[in-house]
Amino acid sequence: AVACKLLLALHTPLQLAGQQHYSTPSIGLTLFGQERQSVDELLKRADLAMYEAKAAGRNTHRFFDPGMQQALHARSSLEADLRQSLLRGELFVHYQAVVDHQGHIKGAEALARWNHPERGTISPVEFIPLAEQTGLILPLGQYVLQTACEQLQRWSQHESTAHLTIAVNVSARQFREANFVDGVLALLAATGANPKRLKLELTESMLIDNLEEMVGKMAALQAHGIGLSLDDF
C-alpha cells in the first residue's frame, strides 16, 4: 500500500525550468522479522527487487524473493564458466546445412555451441544473451568467424565442396567495433578463404543506430565480395 502511494505521488508531473517532467520510479521491497539479517543484506535484497521492477517496465514495485538471489548466483556462475570455456576450448562451431528448394546443399550457417564439462550441452538461448551483456560476444564472435573462414579454406580444396558458402551471425556489438571491417579482411587474408563464399548475417535492429556508419561498413565489405543478409527482418 505504501509503495502504491509513493508511485502515485511521484507520478505527478514536475515543473522544471518551465517544462513538465515525469518520473517512472522502480521500487524494491524486502520483508524482515525474526530472521536476523544485516542492514547490508537487507539493502542488497531490496536492490535486487528494484531491478526486477525495472525489468518489469518501471513505474512499478516488486518484492524480493529468494529465487532472485538464486537466479543471480546462477547467472554469475554461468558467466564465470563462459569466460573459462573460451580458454578451455569447450565452445565449438556447428554447421547447419542451407538447402535450395530441391534439397541441394548450397552452404551452411555457422552456429556457436557450448559443451559444458558438467552441465553438458548448453543452449545458445542461455549463453548468447549473456555473452552480449558481458562483452564476451566479441571474443566469441571472433572465434566463430575465424573457424568459419578456416573451414571455407578447407572446403575450397575439394571440388565437391568448393562451391559451398558459410553464413555467420554478427552481433550489433561486433559490427559497431571500429576495426570490424579490417578484422574480417585480415581473417580472410590469413586463412586464404574466398570472400565470395562468406556471408555475414546482420540483424535489422543494428541499422537503427548510426545508419550512415553501418551502411558504410556494409559497402566496404561488399566491395570485397563478402555477402550480407538481414536476419530477423
C-alpha positions, -999 to +999 in steps of 0.1 A: +000+000+000+029+024+008+046+016-024+014+023-044+010+057-026+046+066-034+042+057-071+010+077-073+027+107-057+058+105-078+037+102-110+026+138-106+044+159-133+073+181-120+077+216-132+114+222-140+126+253-159+091+258-173+089+222-186+068+193-174+088+162-164+075+128-155+093+102-134+089+064-136+102+051-103+110+015-096+106+003-060+121-027-045+109-041-012+121-068+012+105-081+044+123-090+076+112-102+110+125-130+133+153-139+109+185-119+117+198-101+086+224-074+084+214-040+071+237-045+041+220-078+033+185-062+035+196-034+012+210-058-012+178-078-013+157-046-018+182-036-046+176-069-064+138-064-061+142-029-075+160-042-106+131-067-111+108-037-110+129-020-137+129-052-158+091-053-155+088-020-173+095+005-145+069+026-127+060-004-105+072-023-074+085-058-067+091-078-035+123-097-030+120-135-031+149-160-027+145-170-063+160-137-074+192-144-054+194-179-068+189-166-104+217-140-098+240-167-085+233-190-114+239-161-139+272-153-122+283-189-122+274-192-159+293-160-168+324-173-150+321-207-168+317-189-201+349-169-196+368-201-189+351-220-217+367-197-243+401-205-228+395-243-224+381-248-259+347-260-248+329-239-274+327-252-309+310-243-342+281-264-355+273-262-393+237-262-402+230-270-438+214-244-461+195-261-489+177-249-520+141-257-530+153-290-545+171-301-513+206-295-527+231-282-501+243-247-511+262-239-479+259-238-442+253-215-413+279-214-386+264-217-351+282-214-318+276-243-294+289-249-258+297-283-244+300-278-207+321-304-188+295-308-161+262-295-175+265-310-210+253-290-240+241-255-230+216-239-253+226-207-272+194-192-258+212-192-224+247-182-233+244-159-263+224-132-244+248-135-215+278-131-239+261-099-253+256-084-219+291-091-206+310-082-238+322-118-243+304-118-276+335-101-291+359-130-285+332-155-291+322-138-324+359-136-335+363-174-328+332-183-349+343-161-377+378-174-378+366-210-376+342-204-405+370-189-426+393-218-419+365-242-429+359-224-461+396-227-470+394-265-463+363-269-484+379-249-513+405-276-517+379-302-528+358-300-559+327-313-542+327-286-515+344-257-532+311-241-541+297-240-506+292-208-486+292-202-449+269-177-432+280-162-398+257-142-375+273-109-365+261-092-333+255-054-332+283-051-307+307-067-331+296-047-361+300-014-342+336-021-335+357+005-353+381-021-368+354-047-377+358-044-415+396-045-412+394-075-389+372-095-413+395-088-442+426-097-421+410-130-412+402-138-449+438-129-459+453-150-431+432-181-438+431-178-476+393-181-476+374-168-506+355-136-496+327-146-521+320-177-501+315-158-468+281-143-458+275-121-428+240-121-413+231-088-396+200-081-375+176-054-385+179-036-352+215-027-357+205-004-387+185+018-363+216+034-347+241+054-368+227+042-401+253+061-422+282+044-404+266+010-407+259+014-444+295+025-450+308-007-434+284-028-454+295-012-486+332-018-477+325-055-471+305-059-503+333-042-523+355-072-513+328-097-524+315-106-489+278-113-489+254-097-465+219-107-454+194-092-430+183-116-402+151-113-381+136-089-407 
